[in-house]
Amino acid sequence: MGYKVLLVIYCVAVLVSSTLFAQTTLESKVQKVTILVDDSYPPYTYESNGDLYGIYVDLVRQAARLLKDEYEIELQPVPWKRGVAALEQGAAFALMPPYIHMKKRPFIWPYSIALQEEAVVAFCNQGKTLVNVLSRPDSAEPINVGLNAGFMILDAALMEAQKRGKIKVWENRNIRSNIMKMRKQRIDCYINDRLSTLIGLNNIRHSDPSIRLEQFIEDKVILRRTAHIGYLREKSKKYPFKYDFINKMDGALKIVLERQEDGVKLQ
């Protein structure tokens, strides 16, 4: 074999080796990040047949594509209450999509830019209402109110009503369990995001045509809140990338949201 042939083979080998080394080095610089996601909050975040779907899931996945050279983002579905507990115990980095509760959840900080504003409303059975709940006679039976487990969505009037015994709050697994308990008169009202509740009602109605939708009446708007990615407050050596990731994720989310407003979806 001639000298020139050997030289060519050597150069090719060096080139291939350098390329593989560069690829390995690049891959080693990509930081893996896990965000816990509520597995039962349609249409925003929900699990179906082992896969995650939803408005916020789609939004964050589009943002993740913009960060793929630096961060590999995994969205991991969990029951909401378990996700909150994981952050409280310092066992997770981030959770989606909490409302901002700085006093009640001091272990979460900071929050991402707003993903979307949600309207939290009360649906009640006919004959029941949370309007002017504080003016109900003390002798009246308390109104039984259902919430999704781990959700903090009572306004000041309802929190005061709970203290005075004018309402009783019951935490249930998810939208379906609350709706079914309303149907059976086990709770009088259910408080949750309007859109997710209406979709839940519609889905249950398709699977059980005997349910009368007119039984569930929108009673009042309780509050309006924005949803976010919430991050673990404590300083941890496990997450040295924390603030770099937060800043870059916020930047990516802004790009995606702006393009959505213009009717453009990132692929």
C-alpha positions as CSV (number, residue, x, y, z in Angstrom):
1,M,0.0,0.0,0.0
2,G,1.5,3.3,-1.1
3,Y,2.4,6.2,1.2
4,K,-0.2,8.5,-0.2
5,V,-3.0,5.9,0.3
6,L,-1.9,5.5,4.0
7,L,-1.9,9.2,4.4
8,V,-5.4,9.5,3.0
9,I,-6.6,6.7,5.3
10,Y,-5.0,8.4,8.3
11,C,-6.6,11.8,7.5
12,V,-10.0,10.2,7.1
13,A,-9.6,8.4,10.4
14,V,-8.6,11.6,12.2
15,L,-11.5,13.5,10.7
16,V,-14.0,10.8,11.7
17,S,-12.5,10.6,15.2
18,S,-12.7,14.4,15.6
19,T,-16.3,14.5,14.4
20,L,-17.3,11.8,16.8
21,F,-15.5,13.5,19.7
22,A,-17.2,16.9,18.9
23,Q,-20.6,15.2,18.8
24,T,-19.9,13.5,22.1
25,T,-18.7,16.7,23.7
26,L,-21.8,18.6,22.4
27,E,-24.1,15.9,23.7
28,S,-22.4,15.9,27.1
29,K,-23.2,19.6,27.4
30,V,-26.9,19.1,26.9
31,Q,-28.4,19.3,30.4
32,K,-31.4,17.1,31.2
33,V,-34.2,18.8,33.1
34,T,-37.4,17.2,34.4
35,I,-40.6,19.2,34.9
36,L,-43.4,17.4,36.8
37,V,-46.8,17.9,35.1
38,D,-50.4,17.5,36.5
39,D,-51.7,14.3,34.9
40,S,-55.4,15.1,35.3
41,Y,-56.1,18.7,34.3
42,P,-57.6,18.7,30.8
43,P,-57.4,20.5,28.5
44,Y,-54.3,22.1,29.9
45,T,-52.3,19.1,31.0
46,Y,-53.4,15.4,31.1
47,E,-52.3,11.9,30.6
48,S,-53.9,9.5,28.3
49,N,-52.7,5.9,27.5
50,G,-49.3,6.8,29.0
51,D,-48.8,10.0,27.0
52,L,-49.0,13.7,28.0
53,Y,-51.3,16.1,26.2
54,G,-52.7,19.5,26.7
55,I,-52.5,23.2,25.9
56,Y,-49.6,23.8,28.3
57,V,-47.8,20.6,27.3
58,D,-47.8,21.7,23.7
59,L,-46.6,25.2,24.6
60,V,-43.7,23.9,26.7
61,R,-42.7,21.3,24.1
62,Q,-42.5,24.0,21.5
63,A,-40.3,26.1,23.8
64,A,-38.2,23.0,24.5
65,R,-37.4,22.7,20.8
66,L,-35.8,26.2,20.9
67,L,-33.6,25.0,23.8
68,K,-32.7,21.6,22.5
69,D,-29.0,22.4,22.0
70,E,-28.6,23.2,25.7
71,Y,-31.4,21.4,27.5
72,E,-33.2,18.1,27.1
73,I,-36.6,18.6,28.8
74,E,-38.6,15.7,30.1
75,L,-42.3,16.3,31.0
76,Q,-43.2,13.8,33.7
77,P,-46.9,13.2,34.5
78,V,-47.8,13.0,38.2
79,P,-51.0,13.4,40.4
80,W,-51.1,17.1,41.3
81,K,-50.9,16.6,45.1
82,R,-47.9,14.4,44.7
83,G,-46.2,16.9,42.5
84,V,-46.7,19.7,45.0
85,A,-45.3,17.4,47.8
86,A,-42.3,16.6,45.7
87,L,-41.4,20.3,45.4
88,E,-42.1,20.9,49.1
89,Q,-39.7,18.1,50.0
90,G,-37.0,19.3,47.6
91,A,-37.3,16.1,45.5
92,A,-38.2,17.9,42.2
93,F,-36.9,20.8,40.2
94,A,-40.1,22.2,38.6
95,L,-43.9,21.7,38.5
96,M,-46.5,22.7,35.9
97,P,-49.0,24.5,36.1
98,P,-49.4,26.1,39.5
99,Y,-51.0,29.4,40.2
100,I,-48.9,31.9,42.2
101,H,-49.3,31.2,46.0
102,M,-46.2,32.8,47.5
103,K,-47.4,32.7,51.1
104,K,-49.0,29.3,51.0
105,R,-46.3,27.6,48.9
106,P,-43.1,29.4,50.0
107,F,-41.1,26.4,48.6
108,I,-41.9,27.5,45.0
109,W,-40.0,30.4,43.6
110,P,-39.6,31.8,41.0
111,Y,-42.5,31.2,38.6
112,S,-42.2,31.3,34.8
113,I,-44.0,33.9,32.7
114,A,-47.7,33.3,32.5
115,L,-48.7,30.4,30.3
116,Q,-52.4,31.5,30.2
117,E,-55.0,33.1,32.4
118,E,-57.7,30.8,33.7
119,A,-61.2,31.7,35.1
120,V,-62.0,29.7,38.2
121,V,-65.7,29.3,38.7
122,A,-68.2,27.5,40.9
123,F,-70.7,25.1,39.4
124,C,-73.6,24.2,41.7
125,N,-76.5,21.9,41.8
126,Q,-79.9,23.6,41.3
127,G,-81.1,25.3,44.5
128,K,-77.5,25.8,45.8
129,T,-75.4,28.9,45.5
130,L,-72.2,30.4,46.8
131,V,-73.3,34.0,46.0
132,N,-73.4,36.0,49.2
133,V,-72.4,32.9,51.1
134,L,-71.3,34.9,54.2
135,S,-74.8,36.3,54.6
136,R,-76.3,32.8,55.0
137,P,-77.9,32.2,58.4
138,D,-75.7,30.5,61.0
139,S,-78.4,28.0,61.5
140,A,-78.3,26.9,57.9
141,E,-76.7,23.6,56.9
142,P,-73.2,24.3,55.4
143,I,-72.8,24.0,51.7
144,N,-70.5,21.1,50.6
145,V,-67.9,22.3,48.2
146,G,-65.7,20.0,46.1
147,L,-62.1,20.8,45.0
148,N,-59.5,18.9,43.1
149,A,-56.9,17.6,45.6
150,G,-54.1,20.1,46.3
151,F,-55.8,23.0,44.5
152,M,-55.8,26.4,46.4
153,I,-58.6,28.2,44.6
154,L,-60.9,29.8,47.3
155,D,-61.3,33.5,47.3
156,A,-61.2,35.5,50.6
157,A,-65.0,35.3,51.0
158,L,-65.0,31.5,50.7
159,M,-62.1,31.1,53.0
160,E,-63.9,33.2,55.6
161,A,-67.1,31.1,55.0
162,Q,-65.1,28.0,55.6
163,K,-63.7,29.3,58.9
164,R,-67.3,30.2,60.0
165,G,-68.6,26.8,59.1
166,K,-70.8,28.1,56.3
167,I,-69.2,25.8,53.8
168,K,-67.4,22.5,54.1
169,V,-64.6,21.8,51.6
170,W,-63.9,18.3,50.3
171,E,-60.8,17.4,48.2
172,N,-61.4,14.8,45.5
173,R,-59.1,13.1,43.1
174,N,-60.0,15.0,39.9
175,I,-62.7,16.6,37.8
176,R,-64.6,13.4,37.1
177,S,-64.8,12.4,40.8
178,N,-66.1,15.8,41.7
179,I,-68.7,15.9,39.0
180,M,-69.9,12.4,39.9
181,K,-70.2,13.4,43.6
182,M,-72.3,16.5,42.5
183,R,-74.5,14.3,40.4
184,K,-75.2,12.1,43.5
185,Q,-75.7,15.2,45.7
186,R,-72.8,14.3,47.9
187,I,-71.4,17.8,47.2
188,D,-73.4,20.8,46.4
189,C,-70.8,22.8,44.4
190,Y,-67.6,22.2,42.6
191,I,-64.9,24.9,42.1
192,N,-62.4,24.6,39.2
193,D,-61.3,26.2,36.0
194,R,-64.3,26.8,33.7
195,L,-62.9,25.3,30.5
196,S,-61.6,22.1,32.1
197,T,-64.9,21.6,34.0
198,L,-67.0,22.1,30.8
199,I,-64.8,19.6,28.9
200,G,-65.0,17.2,31.8
201,L,-68.8,17.5,31.8
202,N,-69.0,16.9,28.1
203,N,-66.8,13.9,28.2
204,I,-68.8,12.3,31.0
205,R,-72.0,13.1,29.2
206,H,-70.8,11.2,26.1
207,S,-69.9,8.1,28.2
208,D,-73.1,8.3,30.3
209,P,-76.0,9.9,28.4
210,S,-78.2,9.7,31.5
211,I,-76.4,12.7,33.1
212,R,-78.4,15.9,32.8
213,L,-76.1,18.8,32.1
214,E,-78.7,21.2,33.3
215,Q,-78.2,19.9,36.8
216,F,-74.8,21.7,36.8
217,I,-75.2,25.5,36.9
218,E,-72.4,28.0,36.7
219,D,-72.9,29.9,39.9
220,K,-70.2,32.6,40.0
221,V,-66.7,33.5,39.0
222,I,-64.5,32.9,42.0
223,L,-61.2,34.4,40.7
224,R,-59.0,34.7,37.7
225,R,-55.4,33.4,37.9
226,T,-52.5,32.8,35.6
227,A,-50.8,29.4,35.3
228,H,-47.0,29.0,35.3
229,I,-44.1,26.6,35.6
230,G,-43.1,26.8,39.3
231,Y,-39.5,26.1,40.4
232,L,-38.0,24.8,43.6
233,R,-37.0,27.7,45.8
234,E,-34.1,26.2,47.8
235,K,-30.6,26.5,46.5
236,S,-29.5,23.0,45.6
237,K,-26.2,21.7,44.2
238,K,-28.3,19.3,42.1
239,Y,-29.5,22.2,40.0
240,P,-26.6,24.6,39.3
241,F,-28.3,25.4,36.0
242,K,-31.4,26.7,37.7
243,Y,-31.4,30.4,36.8
244,D,-29.9,29.9,33.4
245,F,-32.6,27.5,32.5
246,I,-35.4,29.7,33.9
247,N,-34.2,32.7,31.9
248,K,-33.9,30.8,28.7
249,M,-37.2,29.0,29.2
250,D,-38.9,32.3,29.8
251,G,-37.3,33.6,26.6
252,A,-38.4,30.6,24.6
253,L,-42.0,30.7,26.0
254,K,-42.2,34.4,25.0
255,I,-41.3,33.5,21.4
256,V,-43.8,30.7,21.3
257,L,-46.6,32.8,22.8
258,E,-45.9,35.7,20.4
259,R,-45.9,33.4,17.4
260,Q,-49.2,31.9,18.6
261,E,-50.7,35.3,18.7
262,D,-49.6,35.8,15.1
263,G,-51.1,32.4,14.2
264,V,-47.7,30.7,13.8
265,K,-47.0,27.3,15.4
266,L,-43.4,26.2,15.8
267,Q,-42.6,22.8,14.4
